[in-house]
Amino acid sequence: MSSEHVIVVEKLADFRWSQPDIKVITAEQFVAEQPLHRGRVRKVTNLCRSYGYLSMGYYCSLLAEARGDRVTPSVDTILSLQRKRLEPSALAQLNRLIGPLKEIPRSVNTLTLHVFFGIMDDPSLAALARKSFELFRCPLMEVTLERQEQSAHWQIGGLQALDLRDVDAARDEVFVQALLQYTRRSWRPMIAMPQPRMDLAVLHDPHDRLPPSNLKTLRKLVDVGQEMGIAVELIEKKDLARLTQFDALFIRETTAVTHHTFQFARKAMAEGMPVIDDPASILRCTNKAFLAELLREHAIATPLTHMVSRRTLADMQHRLAYPVVVKVPDGAFSRSVKKAENFEQLHGIARDMLKESEIILVQEFMYTDFDWRIGVLAGQAIFAAKYFMCDGHWQILQHTANGKYTEGRVQAIPLDQVPPQVVAAAVSSARLVGDGFYGVDLKATASGVYVIEINDNPNLDVGVEDAALGDGLYRLLLTHFLRQVEQRFSNSRVVGGLDHQPALGLAVAAG
């Protein structure tokens, strides 16, 4: 059920290169299609000669959007380029990426660059080319640079779409490689491979010291996907422009609202792609103040929690039983979490934390030998583990001053051996956030079960969280994505009328 790739051209002769592993059709053929008989969402690359208003190129993008296809360029992009007036914010982003270009003689005041799918052959302008495609999503683009008056600096003078016939033969190799990278297809494959049921992107950061999933685990996900007929590809921050070439996104990178992971999630959501984690889950789970209020409003048991500001800090002196745990709401992997044994310690810790956030959390301290971690997917528990505290420490992860850290041991537990009240509390809590993939941390004490926090991209590593289910855990996740993609295709078969529904989609991000 994965998406089919289609290239649309005005005349077949315009596409002078050997046929790639992609269908190339004319605009006339595309317009005349009967979409009700297609049966699947497609990824359409519109390479018509012109995108002028009411031109054939304009209609190809317009009809593709009406049919539920994922088309590049979109109608919005076409209209933006036609207006020839760039948004100031977009212009500023591009101008910041233009270096001094010292090798250009001072007598040259204008440069014309040809950018193919965000790629050009000058390494010094590679970042500019990539960002121009991210912002405008025009496959073939001419970018004009102008030298600022009496200055060595340059700025964007204009952007416009290119015709396929404008691709110089001397740059064929650059064009071909850019097209192949964008569409993720091979050129004249020696062996015809079966089309995958789904193309899943996994966003990750190979340089992250504390990723939610290590590289061995991501490779396991790729292998299990291959067994299921699902193409899983690891992508990175630089691949935002390629995101729409996938059917779904799975983020395996530590998320934050002020971070490219949030940008990826929003892009996937806007394109109708199934995505874990979705923007709402990232927003809710990465802020402990939101979670504390959400759980309190729904009568979910948590350690007693106070939201403290500079003005209310002094009031805490006689209101708390020590020790207490102090947290910056927006943090991950035990960062910005400290313990105060008395008010003097609290005051010192809070003074520093309040420089980061106007509100901090002061929470009742509960010591247990381990925390429960329950993995919840789409409102159902799928794995359980005990996260033990580090030796001689009160947390499962202990950071040191030199940037190193130690971790307590983890023991996977079959779900049927977990106390039912722990599973029930985890599932109830996760459902308040959404229907994505969450890791709920809980403490089970003599007085009851308490939810500590809900993580939007829980740890998942080979031999750790998967120890009880093995490959079955990865099959559960991939099957969930596949069902969402198939539902999206099913919904997209009906175009127009009361039965038409918005498309769904999913992409995977790893970190």
C-alpha positions as CSV (number, residue, x, y, z in Angstrom):
1,M,0.0,0.0,0.0
2,S,3.0,2.4,-0.2
3,S,2.6,5.5,-2.3
4,E,3.4,5.4,-6.0
5,H,5.8,8.0,-7.4
6,V,4.7,9.8,-10.6
7,I,6.5,12.5,-12.6
8,V,4.3,14.7,-14.7
9,V,5.7,16.5,-17.7
10,E,4.2,18.6,-20.5
11,K,5.7,16.4,-23.2
12,L,7.5,13.1,-22.8
13,A,10.4,14.5,-24.8
14,D,11.0,17.1,-22.0
15,F,12.2,14.2,-19.8
16,R,15.3,13.4,-21.9
17,W,17.0,11.1,-19.3
18,S,16.7,7.3,-19.1
19,Q,13.6,6.2,-17.3
20,P,14.1,5.9,-13.6
21,D,12.1,3.5,-11.4
22,I,9.3,6.0,-11.5
23,K,6.3,6.5,-13.9
24,V,6.6,9.5,-16.2
25,I,3.4,10.7,-17.7
26,T,2.2,13.7,-19.6
27,A,0.1,16.5,-18.1
28,E,-2.7,15.6,-20.5
29,Q,-2.7,12.0,-19.3
30,F,-2.7,13.1,-15.6
31,V,-5.6,15.5,-16.1
32,A,-7.6,12.9,-17.9
33,E,-7.2,10.2,-15.2
34,Q,-10.1,8.6,-13.4
35,P,-8.9,9.0,-9.8
36,L,-11.6,6.7,-8.4
37,H,-9.9,3.7,-10.0
38,R,-6.4,4.5,-8.7
39,G,-6.8,2.9,-5.3
40,R,-3.9,4.6,-3.6
41,V,-2.4,8.0,-2.7
42,R,0.5,9.0,-4.9
43,K,3.6,11.2,-4.6
44,V,3.4,13.5,-7.7
45,T,6.4,15.6,-8.9
46,N,5.0,18.2,-11.3
47,L,7.7,19.1,-13.8
48,C,5.5,20.9,-16.3
49,R,7.0,23.7,-18.4
50,S,5.0,26.5,-16.7
51,Y,3.1,26.9,-13.4
52,G,1.4,30.1,-14.5
53,Y,-2.1,30.6,-13.2
54,L,-4.6,28.3,-15.1
55,S,-1.8,26.8,-17.1
56,M,-1.5,23.0,-17.5
57,G,1.2,22.9,-14.8
58,Y,-1.1,24.8,-12.4
59,Y,-4.0,22.4,-13.1
60,C,-1.8,19.3,-12.5
61,S,-1.0,20.5,-8.9
62,L,-4.5,21.7,-8.3
63,L,-6.1,18.4,-9.4
64,A,-3.5,16.3,-7.5
65,E,-4.4,18.1,-4.3
66,A,-8.1,17.5,-5.0
67,R,-7.4,13.8,-5.5
68,G,-5.5,13.5,-2.2
69,D,-2.1,13.1,-3.8
70,R,1.0,14.6,-2.2
71,V,2.2,16.9,-4.9
72,T,5.4,19.0,-5.4
73,P,5.1,21.9,-6.0
74,S,1.8,22.6,-4.2
75,V,-0.7,25.2,-5.4
76,D,0.3,27.4,-2.5
77,T,4.0,27.3,-3.6
78,I,3.0,28.1,-7.2
79,L,1.0,31.1,-6.2
80,S,3.8,32.3,-3.9
81,L,6.3,32.2,-6.7
82,Q,3.9,33.9,-9.1
83,R,3.6,36.8,-6.7
84,K,7.4,37.3,-6.8
85,R,7.3,38.8,-3.4
86,L,9.0,36.7,-0.7
87,E,7.9,36.6,2.8
88,P,10.3,38.7,4.9
89,S,10.9,35.8,7.3
90,A,11.8,33.4,4.5
91,L,14.0,36.0,2.9
92,A,15.9,36.5,6.1
93,Q,16.5,32.8,6.6
94,L,17.9,32.5,3.1
95,N,20.1,35.6,3.3
96,R,21.7,34.3,6.4
97,L,23.0,31.3,4.5
98,I,24.8,33.3,1.8
99,G,28.5,33.7,2.6
100,P,30.8,36.4,1.3
101,L,31.6,34.5,-1.9
102,K,35.1,35.9,-1.9
103,E,36.0,34.1,-5.1
104,I,33.5,36.1,-7.1
105,P,35.1,39.2,-8.7
106,R,33.9,42.6,-7.5
107,S,32.9,43.4,-11.0
108,V,30.1,40.7,-10.8
109,N,27.0,42.0,-9.2
110,T,24.5,39.3,-10.0
111,L,24.6,35.5,-9.8
112,T,22.1,33.0,-11.1
113,L,21.9,29.6,-9.4
114,H,20.0,26.5,-10.6
115,V,18.8,24.4,-7.7
116,F,17.4,20.9,-8.3
117,F,15.3,19.4,-5.4
118,G,17.4,21.5,-3.0
119,I,20.7,20.4,-4.4
120,M,23.4,22.2,-6.4
121,D,27.0,21.4,-7.2
122,D,28.6,24.3,-5.3
123,P,29.4,23.1,-1.7
124,S,29.6,26.6,-0.4
125,L,26.0,27.2,-1.3
126,A,24.6,23.8,-0.4
127,A,22.9,25.1,2.8
128,L,21.2,27.9,0.8
129,A,20.0,25.4,-1.9
130,R,18.6,23.0,0.7
131,K,16.8,25.7,2.7
132,S,15.3,27.3,-0.5
133,F,13.7,23.9,-1.3
134,E,12.5,23.4,2.3
135,L,10.8,26.8,2.2
136,F,9.3,26.8,-1.3
137,R,9.1,23.1,-2.3
138,C,9.7,24.0,-6.0
139,P,11.5,21.0,-7.7
140,L,13.6,23.1,-10.2
141,M,14.3,26.6,-9.1
142,E,16.4,29.6,-10.3
143,V,17.8,31.6,-7.4
144,T,19.2,35.0,-8.2
145,L,21.8,36.6,-5.9
146,E,22.5,40.3,-5.9
147,R,25.6,42.0,-4.4
148,Q,24.6,44.6,-1.8
149,E,25.6,48.1,-2.9
150,Q,29.3,48.9,-2.1
151,S,29.6,45.7,-0.1
152,A,31.1,42.2,-0.3
153,H,27.8,40.7,0.9
154,W,25.1,39.2,-1.1
155,Q,21.3,38.9,-0.8
156,I,18.4,37.1,-2.5
157,G,17.3,39.0,-5.6
158,G,14.5,36.6,-6.6
159,L,13.3,33.0,-7.0
160,Q,11.5,31.5,-9.9
161,A,10.6,28.0,-11.2
162,L,12.7,26.5,-13.9
163,D,11.5,24.5,-17.0
164,L,13.0,21.0,-17.5
165,R,14.4,22.3,-20.7
166,D,16.5,24.8,-18.7
167,V,18.6,22.0,-17.3
168,D,21.9,22.3,-19.0
169,A,23.3,19.0,-20.3
170,A,26.5,19.7,-18.4
171,R,24.5,19.4,-15.2
172,D,22.6,16.2,-16.0
173,E,24.5,14.3,-13.4
174,V,23.6,16.8,-10.7
175,F,19.9,16.7,-11.8
176,V,19.8,12.9,-11.9
177,Q,21.3,12.4,-8.5
178,A,19.1,15.1,-7.0
179,L,16.0,13.4,-8.4
180,L,17.0,10.0,-7.2
181,Q,17.8,11.3,-3.7
182,Y,14.5,13.1,-3.5
183,T,12.3,10.2,-4.8
184,R,14.4,7.5,-3.0
185,R,14.3,5.5,-6.2
186,S,17.1,3.8,-8.1
187,W,18.0,4.4,-11.8
188,R,17.3,1.5,-14.1
189,P,17.4,-1.2,-11.3
190,M,18.9,-4.5,-12.3
191,I,16.3,-6.4,-10.4
192,A,12.7,-5.4,-10.2
193,M,12.0,-5.3,-6.4
194,P,8.4,-5.7,-5.1
195,Q,6.9,-2.4,-4.1
196,P,6.9,-2.0,-0.3
197,R,3.6,-1.9,1.6
198,M,4.7,1.3,3.2
199,D,7.6,3.8,3.3
200,L,8.4,4.7,6.9
201,A,10.9,7.4,7.8
202,V,12.6,7.2,11.1
203,L,14.1,10.5,12.3
204,H,17.3,10.1,14.4
205,D,20.4,12.0,15.4
206,P,23.5,9.7,15.1
207,H,25.5,12.0,17.3
208,D,23.0,12.0,20.3
209,R,24.6,10.5,23.4
210,L,21.3,9.7,25.0
211,P,18.9,8.7,22.1
212,P,15.5,7.1,22.7
213,S,16.8,4.2,20.5
214,N,20.4,3.3,19.7
215,L,21.6,2.5,16.2
216,K,21.4,-1.3,16.8
217,T,17.7,-0.9,17.7
218,L,17.0,1.2,14.6
219,R,18.7,-1.4,12.4
220,K,16.5,-4.0,14.1
221,L,13.4,-1.9,13.1
222,V,14.7,-1.8,9.5
223,D,15.2,-5.6,9.5
224,V,11.8,-6.4,10.9
225,G,10.2,-3.9,8.5
226,Q,11.9,-5.7,5.6
227,E,10.4,-9.0,6.8
228,M,7.0,-7.4,6.8
229,G,7.4,-5.8,3.4
230,I,7.8,-2.3,4.9
231,A,10.6,0.0,3.8
232,V,12.1,1.7,6.8
233,E,14.7,4.4,6.2
234,L,16.7,6.4,8.7
235,I,16.6,10.1,8.1
236,E,18.2,13.1,9.8
237,K,17.6,16.8,10.4
238,K,18.9,17.6,6.9
239,D,16.2,15.5,5.3
240,L,13.2,17.8,6.0
241,A,12.9,18.6,2.3
242,R,12.5,14.8,1.6
243,L,9.9,14.1,4.2
244,T,6.9,14.1,1.9
245,Q,8.4,11.2,-0.1
246,F,7.5,8.9,2.8
247,D,4.1,7.6,3.9
248,A,4.7,8.0,7.7
249,L,7.1,9.4,10.2
250,F,8.4,7.8,13.4
251,I,10.5,10.2,15.5
252,R,13.3,8.4,17.4
253,E,15.1,11.6,18.5
254,T,14.8,13.4,21.8
255,T,12.0,15.9,21.2
256,A,11.5,19.5,22.2
257,V,9.1,22.3,21.1
258,T,12.0,24.6,20.2
259,H,13.7,22.0,18.1
260,H,13.7,20.5,14.6
261,T,11.8,17.4,15.8
262,F,8.8,19.6,16.4
263,Q,9.2,21.1,12.9
264,F,9.3,17.6,11.4
265,A,6.1,16.6,13.4
266,R,4.2,19.7,12.3
267,K,5.3,19.2,8.6
268,A,4.2,15.6,8.7
269,M,0.8,16.5,10.2
270,A,0.3,19.3,7.7
271,E,0.9,16.8,4.9
272,G,-1.6,14.4,6.3
273,M,1.1,11.8,7.2
274,P,0.7,9.6,10.3
275,V,3.4,10.7,12.7
276,I,4.7,9.5,16.1
277,D,5.2,11.7,18.0
278,D,2.5,14.1,16.8
279,P,3.0,17.8,17.6
280,A,0.3,17.8,20.3
281,S,2.0,14.9,22.1
282,I,5.4,16.6,22.0
283,L,3.9,19.9,23.3
284,R,2.1,18.1,26.2
285,C,4.7,15.6,27.2
286,T,7.8,17.8,27.1
287,N,6.3,20.2,29.7
288,K,5.9,18.7,33.1
289,A,3.7,21.6,34.2
290,F,1.1,20.7,31.6
291,L,1.2,17.1,32.7
292,A,0.9,17.9,36.4
293,E,-2.1,20.0,35.7
294,L,-3.6,17.5,33.3
295,L,-3.3,14.6,35.7
296,R,-4.6,16.6,38.7
297,E,-7.6,17.7,36.7
298,H,-8.5,14.1,36.0
299,A,-7.8,12.8,39.5
300,I,-4.8,10.7,38.5
301,A,-2.6,10.1,41.6
302,T,0.8,11.8,41.4
303,P,3.3,13.0,44.0
304,L,2.1,16.3,45.6
305,T,3.2,19.0,43.2
306,H,3.6,22.8,43.6
307,M,4.1,25.2,40.7
308,V,6.5,27.8,42.0
309,S,7.6,31.2,40.6
310,R,10.0,33.9,41.9
311,R,7.1,35.5,43.7
312,T,5.8,32.3,45.4
313,L,9.2,30.7,46.2
314,A,9.3,32.3,49.7
315,D,5.9,30.8,50.5
316,M,7.3,27.3,50.2
317,Q,9.5,27.6,53.3
318,H,6.8,26.4,55.7
319,R,4.5,24.5,53.3
320,L,6.8,21.6,52.3
321,A,7.9,18.4,53.9
322,Y,11.5,17.7,52.9
323,P,13.2,16.4,50.9
324,V,11.6,17.6,47.7
325,V,12.3,17.1,44.0
326,V,12.8,20.3,42.0
327,K,12.2,20.3,38.2
328,V,12.4,22.6,35.2
329,P,9.2,21.7,33.4
330,D,10.8,21.4,30.0
331,G,13.5,18.7,30.4
332,A,14.4,15.1,29.5
333,F,16.5,12.2,30.7
334,S,16.7,13.5,34.3
335,R,18.3,16.7,33.2
336,S,17.2,19.8,35.3
337,V,15.9,17.5,38.1
338,K,17.4,18.0,41.5
339,K,16.7,17.1,45.1
340,A,16.6,19.6,48.0
341,E,17.0,18.4,51.6
342,N,15.8,21.7,53.1
343,F,14.6,25.2,52.2
344,E,18.1,26.6,51.9
345,Q,19.0,24.1,49.2
346,L,15.6,24.6,47.5
347,H,16.1,28.3,47.4
348,G,19.6,27.9,45.7
349,I,18.4,25.3,43.2
350,A,15.2,27.3,42.4
351,R,17.1,30.6,41.9
352,D,19.1,28.9,39.1
353,M,16.2,27.1,37.5
354,L,14.0,30.2,37.5
355,K,16.6,31.7,35.1
356,E,15.5,29.1,32.6
357,S,11.7,29.0,33.2
358,E,9.3,31.4,34.8
359,I,7.7,28.4,36.6
360,I,9.4,25.4,38.1
361,L,7.9,22.3,39.8
362,V,8.5,21.3,43.4
363,Q,7.4,17.8,44.0
364,E,7.0,15.5,47.0
365,F,9.9,13.0,47.1
366,M,9.0,9.4,46.9
367,Y,11.8,6.8,47.0
368,T,11.3,3.4,45.5
369,D,14.0,0.9,44.4
370,F,12.6,1.1,40.8
371,D,10.1,2.9,38.7
372,W,7.7,1.1,36.5
373,R,7.8,2.1,32.8
374,I,4.7,1.0,30.8
375,G,4.8,1.5,27.0
376,V,1.4,2.5,25.7
377,L,0.6,2.6,22.0
378,A,-2.8,3.9,20.7
379,G,-4.3,3.5,24.2
380,Q,-3.1,0.0,24.8
381,A,-0.2,-1.3,27.0
382,I,2.4,-3.0,24.8
383,F,5.5,-3.5,27.1
384,A,6.5,-3.1,30.7
385,A,9.9,-2.7,32.5
386,K,11.4,-2.0,35.8
387,Y,13.9,0.9,35.8
388,F,16.1,0.5,38.9
389,M,17.8,3.5,40.6
390,C,21.5,3.9,40.1
391,D,23.6,2.5,43.0
392,G,23.7,4.9,45.8
393,H,21.5,7.4,44.0
394,W,17.8,8.4,44.0
395,Q,17.4,8.5,40.1
396,I,17.5,6.0,37.3
397,L,20.0,8.2,35.5
398,Q,22.8,10.0,37.2
399,H,24.6,12.9,35.4
400,T,28.1,13.9,36.5
401,A,29.8,17.3,36.3
402,N,32.1,16.1,33.5
403,G,29.1,15.4,31.2
404,K,29.2,11.7,31.7
405,Y,26.3,9.6,33.2
406,T,25.4,6.3,34.7
407,E,22.2,4.3,34.4
408,G,20.5,1.9,36.6
409,R,19.7,-1.5,35.3
410,V,16.4,-2.3,33.4
411,Q,14.4,-5.4,33.6
412,A,11.7,-6.2,31.1
413,I,8.5,-7.7,32.6
414,P,5.8,-9.6,30.7
415,L,2.6,-7.5,30.9
416,D,0.6,-10.3,32.6
417,Q,3.1,-10.1,35.5
418,V,2.6,-6.4,36.2
419,P,0.2,-5.4,38.9
420,P,-3.1,-4.5,37.2
421,Q,-3.4,-1.2,39.0
422,V,0.0,-0.1,37.5
423,V,-1.1,-0.9,33.9
424,A,-4.5,0.7,34.5
425,A,-3.0,4.0,35.8
426,A,-0.5,4.1,32.9
427,V,-3.1,3.5,30.2
428,S,-5.6,6.0,31.7
429,S,-2.8,8.6,31.9
430,A,-1.5,8.1,28.3
431,R,-5.0,8.3,26.9
432,L,-5.3,11.8,28.3
433,V,-2.4,12.9,26.1
434,G,-3.3,11.3,22.8
435,D,-3.2,8.0,20.9
436,G,0.5,7.9,20.1
437,F,3.4,6.0,21.6
438,Y,4.2,6.9,25.2
439,G,6.3,5.7,28.1
440,V,4.5,6.2,31.4
441,D,6.7,6.2,34.6
442,L,5.0,5.2,37.8
443,K,5.9,4.4,41.4
444,A,4.1,1.7,43.3
445,T,4.1,2.2,47.1
446,A,2.3,0.9,50.1
447,S,-0.1,3.9,49.8
448,G,-0.9,3.3,46.1
449,V,0.3,3.8,42.5
450,Y,1.5,7.3,41.5
451,V,2.2,8.6,37.9
452,I,5.5,10.4,37.8
453,E,5.5,11.5,34.1
454,I,4.5,10.6,30.6
455,N,7.2,10.5,27.9
456,D,6.3,11.1,24.3
457,N,9.2,9.2,22.8
458,P,10.0,6.5,25.2
459,N,13.2,4.5,25.3
460,L,13.1,1.4,23.1
461,D,16.3,-0.6,22.8
462,V,17.3,-4.1,21.7
463,G,17.7,-6.4,24.7
464,V,16.1,-3.9,27.1
465,E,12.5,-2.8,26.7
466,D,12.0,-5.5,24.0
467,A,13.4,-8.3,26.2
468,A,9.9,-9.8,26.9
469,L,8.4,-9.5,23.4
470,G,11.5,-9.5,21.2
471,D,10.8,-8.8,17.5
472,G,7.0,-8.8,18.3
473,L,7.4,-5.4,19.9
474,Y,8.7,-3.9,16.6
475,R,6.0,-5.7,14.6
476,L,3.3,-4.1,16.9
477,L,4.7,-0.6,16.1
478,L,5.1,-1.2,12.4
479,T,1.6,-2.7,12.2
480,H,0.2,0.3,13.9
481,F,1.8,2.6,11.3
482,L,0.7,0.3,8.4
483,R,-2.9,0.4,9.6
484,Q,-2.9,4.2,9.7
485,V,-1.4,4.4,6.2
486,E,-3.8,1.9,4.8
487,Q,-6.7,3.9,6.4
488,R,-5.3,7.0,4.7
489,F,-5.3,5.3,1.3
490,S,-8.8,3.9,1.9
491,N,-10.1,7.3,2.8
492,S,-8.4,8.9,-0.3
493,R,-10.1,6.6,-2.7
494,V,-13.4,8.5,-2.3
495,V,-12.9,12.0,-3.7
496,G,-15.6,14.6,-3.3
497,G,-19.1,14.2,-1.8
498,L,-20.0,13.6,1.7
499,D,-17.9,10.5,2.0
500,H,-14.6,12.2,1.5
501,Q,-12.4,12.2,4.6
502,P,-9.0,13.9,5.3
503,A,-6.0,11.9,4.6
504,L,-3.9,10.4,7.4
505,G,-0.1,9.6,7.3
506,L,2.9,8.6,9.4
507,A,6.7,9.3,9.3
508,V,9.4,8.0,11.7
509,A,12.2,10.2,13.2
510,A,15.1,8.8,15.0
511,G,17.7,10.4,17.3
